[in-house]
Amino acid sequence: MFIELHAQSAFSFLEGAEHPEAFAAEAARLELPAVALVDRDGVYGAPRLTRAAANAGVKPIVGSEITLADGSRLPLLVEDREGYQNLCRLITRMKLGAPKGAAAIALDDLEPYAAGLVCLTGGAQGPLARRLASGDLEGARRVLGRLVATFGRSSCFVEIQRHFQRDQEEILQGLVALARAVPVPLVATNQPLFARPEGRPLADVFTCIREKTDLDRGGRRRLSNGGRSLKGGAEMGEILGRAGVSIEGG
């Protein structure tokens, strides 16, 4: 059984390109039992996802992708009422006194808010992937150890993704090896920015606005392919299987 745990809507300003309702509808069409909305530094879309998912017969999962002090991002999912309260307190703490768009929190300051939250290690902008990309394997190990100590081994998952980008393949294998060495369970996500493949052109427009360029000059800053849509379990299993990774759920 696959569940997408890292969808990002248009409430992740100039990154996501879809309303929460579209993710709920597509999750139902793909027969996913649940879908998580993890927008950047907020839970803005949670009420809309909750209503739409209930109408579509899909379980909504609330979360947020929290910006850390080093610029990396950490997805946190709400497990229960205490977790929702802690996530809201954490976001409030981050934003108090911070300039607009500059909210962040240090890794060592997460512990008071950890109860009731499940931690994923993030995609390309996650703290593990960023360190592996720079060749800092020992730094990645230290961060993973700190996350396990903060959230507990049963509430911490190494997140893996595969978007058919050459530089991503080595990082994926590094994450798998790191998770098995600790050990920490793996979870696969696609981190969709739109519900269906036809949402890619709008995502590219948002990218160009964010990067202060136009579509002709966007180059590699634009998405390399249309794979960042919501996907079903069979397709995700096939994608990860090509990299020699098997998934039982996500």
C-alpha positions in Angstrom: 0.0 0.0 0.0 1.4 3.4 -1.0 0.4 6.7 0.5 1.9 10.0 -0.7 3.3 11.8 2.3 4.8 14.9 0.8 2.4 16.7 -1.5 2.8 20.4 -1.8 0.0 22.7 -3.0 0.0 26.3 -4.2 0.1 27.3 -0.5 3.9 26.6 -0.9 4.0 29.9 -2.7 5.7 29.8 -6.1 6.6 26.1 -5.7 3.4 24.1 -5.7 1.0 24.5 -8.6 -2.3 22.9 -7.4 -5.1 23.6 -4.9 -5.5 21.1 -2.1 -8.8 19.9 -3.5 -7.1 18.6 -6.6 -4.8 16.4 -4.6 -7.8 14.9 -2.8 -9.7 14.2 -6.0 -6.7 12.7 -7.7 -5.8 10.6 -4.7 -9.4 9.2 -4.9 -9.0 8.5 -8.6 -5.7 6.6 -8.0 -7.4 4.7 -5.1 -4.9 6.0 -2.5 -6.2 5.5 1.0 -4.7 8.8 2.2 -2.7 11.8 1.1 -0.5 14.2 3.2 -0.3 17.9 2.4 3.1 19.2 3.6 3.3 22.9 2.6 6.3 25.1 3.4 6.3 26.6 6.9 2.5 26.5 7.4 -0.7 24.5 7.5 -2.6 26.9 5.4 -4.2 24.3 3.1 -5.1 21.8 5.8 -8.8 22.9 6.2 -9.4 22.7 2.4 -7.7 19.3 2.1 -9.6 18.0 5.1 -13.0 18.9 3.6 -12.2 17.8 0.1 -10.6 14.5 1.3 -13.6 13.7 3.4 -15.9 14.2 0.4 -13.7 12.0 -1.8 -13.4 9.2 0.7 -9.6 9.8 1.3 -7.9 10.2 4.7 -6.2 13.6 5.0 -2.9 13.9 6.7 -1.8 17.3 7.9 1.9 18.4 8.0 4.4 21.0 7.1 7.8 21.3 5.5 9.8 23.2 8.1 12.8 25.4 7.1 15.9 24.7 9.2 18.5 27.3 10.1 20.9 25.9 7.5 18.3 26.4 4.7 17.3 22.7 4.4 13.8 21.6 4.8 12.3 18.9 7.1 8.8 17.5 6.5 6.8 16.9 9.7 3.5 15.0 9.8 0.8 15.2 12.4 0.1 11.9 14.2 -2.5 13.1 16.8 -4.0 16.2 18.4 -0.9 16.8 20.5 1.2 16.7 17.3 -1.0 19.3 15.6 -0.7 21.6 18.6 3.0 21.1 18.6 3.4 21.8 14.9 1.4 25.0 15.2 3.5 26.1 18.2 6.7 25.3 16.3 5.6 27.4 13.2 4.6 30.2 15.5 8.0 30.1 17.3 9.7 30.2 13.9 7.8 33.2 12.6 7.8 35.4 15.7 10.2 38.2 15.1 11.4 36.8 11.7 11.2 38.9 8.5 8.5 37.7 6.1 9.7 34.6 4.3 12.8 34.1 6.5 11.4 31.9 9.3 13.7 29.1 10.3 14.6 27.0 13.3 17.7 25.2 14.5 17.8 21.4 14.5 18.6 21.4 18.2 15.5 23.5 19.0 13.0 21.0 17.6 12.9 18.7 20.6 10.2 20.6 22.7 7.8 20.2 19.8 8.5 16.6 18.7 5.7 14.7 20.6 2.9 13.6 18.2 4.9 14.4 15.1 6.4 12.0 12.5 9.7 13.2 10.9 10.6 12.5 7.2 14.1 13.5 6.2 13.0 15.4 3.1 13.7 15.3 -0.6 16.5 17.1 -2.5 16.3 20.0 0.0 16.2 17.8 3.0 19.2 17.9 5.5 20.4 14.4 4.6 20.2 14.8 0.8 22.0 18.2 0.9 24.9 16.8 2.9 25.2 13.7 0.7 25.2 15.9 -2.3 28.1 17.9 -0.9 30.0 14.7 -0.1 29.5 15.1 3.7 28.5 11.5 4.6 29.6 11.9 8.2 27.5 15.1 8.5 24.5 13.2 7.2 25.0 10.5 9.7 25.1 13.0 12.6 21.9 14.7 11.4 20.1 11.4 11.1 21.2 10.5 14.6 20.0 13.8 15.9 16.6 13.3 14.3 16.2 9.8 15.7 17.1 11.1 19.2 14.6 14.0 18.8 11.6 12.2 17.3 12.2 8.5 18.3 13.2 5.7 16.0 9.6 4.7 15.4 8.7 8.3 14.3 11.6 9.0 12.0 11.9 7.8 8.4 14.6 8.3 5.7 12.7 9.7 2.7 13.7 8.6 -0.8 12.6 9.9 -4.1 13.4 9.2 -7.8 12.7 11.9 -10.4 15.0 10.5 -13.1 17.7 13.1 -12.6 21.3 11.9 -13.0 22.6 13.6 -9.8 19.7 12.2 -7.7 20.6 8.5 -8.3 23.8 8.5 -6.2 22.1 10.4 -3.4 19.2 7.9 -3.5 21.6 5.0 -3.0 23.4 6.9 -0.3 20.2 7.4 1.6 19.3 3.8 1.3 22.7 2.7 2.7 22.5 5.3 5.5 19.0 4.1 6.5 20.1 0.5 6.6 23.2 1.2 8.6 21.5 3.1 11.4 18.9 1.4 11.0 15.9 3.7 10.2 13.0 2.7 8.1 12.7 4.0 4.5 9.7 5.8 3.1 9.2 6.6 -0.6 7.5 9.8 -1.8 7.2 11.7 -5.1 6.8 15.1 -3.5 4.2 16.1 -6.1 3.8 19.8 -6.9 0.7 19.2 -9.1 -2.0 16.5 -9.1 -1.7 15.4 -12.8 1.1 15.7 -15.4 -0.6 18.5 -17.2 0.1 20.8 -14.2 3.8 21.0 -15.1 3.6 24.1 -17.3 2.1 26.2 -14.4 4.7 24.9 -12.1 7.4 26.0 -14.6 5.8 29.5 -14.7 5.9 29.7 -10.9 9.6 28.6 -10.9 10.5 31.4 -13.4 8.6 34.0 -11.3 10.5 32.8 -8.2 13.8 32.9 -10.0 13.1 36.2 -11.7 13.5 34.9 -15.2 11.2 33.8 -18.0 10.4 30.5 -19.6 12.9 30.9 -22.4 15.7 31.5 -20.0 14.6 29.2 -17.2 16.8 26.4 -18.4 17.7 23.8 -15.7 15.8 25.7 -13.0 12.6 24.5 -14.6 11.4 20.9 -13.9 13.4 18.4 -16.0 10.3 16.3 -16.7 6.6 16.0 -15.8 7.1 13.4 -13.1 6.2 15.6 -10.1 2.5 14.6 -10.2 0.6 12.5 -7.7 1.2 8.8 -8.5 -0.3 5.5 -7.5 1.3 2.6 -5.7 2.0 0.5 -8.8 3.8 3.3 -10.6 5.8 4.3 -7.6 6.9 0.7 -7.0 8.0 0.5 -10.7 9.9 3.7 -10.4 11.8 2.7 -7.3 12.2 -0.8 -8.5 14.3 0.4 -11.5 16.8 1.8 -9.0 16.9 -1.5 -7.1 14.8 -0.3 -4.2 11.6 -2.1 -3.2 8.9 -0.4 -1.2 6.1 -1.9 0.8 4.4 1.3 1.6 4.9 5.0 1.8 
